[in-house]
Amino acid sequence: MLPAAHRLRRAGDFQRAVRRGQRRTSSTVVVHHLGAHHGGTALVGFAVGRSVGQAVVRNRVRRRLRHVMKEHLDALVPGLTVVRATSKAAFVPTPVLAADLADCLRRLEALRS
């Protein structure tokens, strides 16, 4: 689990990040990032839709994404980040998922150097 201080929970925050934030895509994830919201902390949320698979598969993908994102929490720029899984996310190994997520975050400039 992500620490409570870094969890994105409110539907309005999800919508704001997806609608107003910048987006970068890879074959397994789509990352939306809206920088510098009022709180000054990095908040992260995950969206894994039904196209990924049944509930067991979706939850497994969500757990893998949370685990991978934990490694980047300290380097994240303050703001709202939403990670959406594509249907291919269920079929790739975790290192590929990690590389795709890191690449998207780098291209969004959402990581401190």
C-alpha positions in Angstrom: 0.0 0.0 0.0 1.0 3.6 -0.6 1.3 5.7 2.5 -2.0 7.5 3.3 -0.4 10.9 2.7 0.3 10.0 -0.9 -3.0 8.4 -1.9 -5.3 10.1 -4.3 -8.9 9.4 -3.1 -11.4 12.0 -4.2 -13.2 11.6 -7.6 -12.8 15.3 -8.3 -9.0 15.0 -8.0 -9.0 12.1 -10.4 -11.1 14.0 -12.9 -8.9 17.1 -12.6 -5.7 15.2 -13.1 -7.1 13.3 -16.2 -8.8 16.4 -17.8 -6.3 19.1 -17.1 -3.0 17.2 -16.6 -0.5 16.2 -19.2 -0.6 12.7 -20.5 2.0 10.2 -21.6 1.3 6.7 -22.9 3.2 3.5 -23.3 2.0 0.0 -24.3 1.0 -0.9 -20.7 0.1 2.4 -18.9 -1.2 5.8 -19.4 0.0 8.4 -16.9 -1.7 11.7 -16.3 0.1 14.3 -14.2 -1.1 17.7 -13.0 1.7 19.5 -11.2 1.7 21.6 -8.0 -1.7 21.4 -6.5 -2.5 23.2 -3.2 -1.2 20.6 -0.8 2.4 20.5 -1.9 2.6 16.7 -1.8 2.6 14.1 -4.5 -0.7 12.2 -4.6 -1.0 9.1 -6.7 -4.1 7.2 -7.9 -4.6 4.1 -10.0 -7.4 3.2 -12.5 -7.6 -0.3 -13.8 -10.7 -0.8 -16.0 -12.6 -3.9 -17.0 -10.7 -4.1 -20.3 -7.8 -5.4 -18.3 -9.7 -8.5 -17.1 -11.8 -9.8 -14.4 -11.6 -8.6 -10.8 -8.8 -10.9 -9.7 -6.6 -9.8 -12.7 -7.4 -6.1 -12.2 -6.5 -6.2 -8.5 -3.3 -8.0 -9.3 -2.3 -5.3 -11.8 -3.2 -2.6 -9.3 -1.0 -4.2 -6.7 1.9 -4.5 -9.1 1.5 -0.8 -10.1 1.4 0.3 -6.5 4.5 -1.7 -5.7 6.3 -0.2 -8.7 5.2 3.4 -7.8 6.5 3.1 -4.3 10.0 3.2 -5.7 9.3 6.6 -7.3 7.4 8.3 -4.4 10.3 10.2 -3.0 11.3 11.5 -6.4 7.8 12.6 -7.5 7.2 16.3 -8.1 4.2 17.6 -6.0 0.9 17.3 -7.8 -1.7 14.8 -8.8 -0.7 11.7 -10.7 -3.2 9.1 -12.1 -1.8 5.8 -13.5 -4.3 4.0 -15.9 -3.5 0.4 -16.9 -4.1 -0.7 -20.5 -5.3 -4.2 -21.4 -1.7 -5.3 -22.0 -0.7 -4.6 -18.4 -2.0 -8.0 -17.3 0.2 -9.9 -19.6 3.7 -8.3 -19.1 6.1 -9.1 -16.3 6.6 -6.5 -13.5 10.0 -5.3 -14.8 8.4 -4.2 -18.1 5.6 -2.5 -16.2 8.1 -0.7 -14.1 10.1 0.4 -17.1 7.0 1.7 -18.9 5.9 3.6 -15.8 9.3 5.1 -15.2 9.6 6.1 -18.8 6.2 7.9 -18.7 7.0 9.7 -15.5 10.4 10.8 -17.0 8.7 12.1 -20.2 6.2 14.0 -18.1 9.0 15.5 -16.0 7.2 14.3 -12.9 10.4 13.1 -11.3 12.9 15.3 -9.5 16.4 14.9 -10.9 
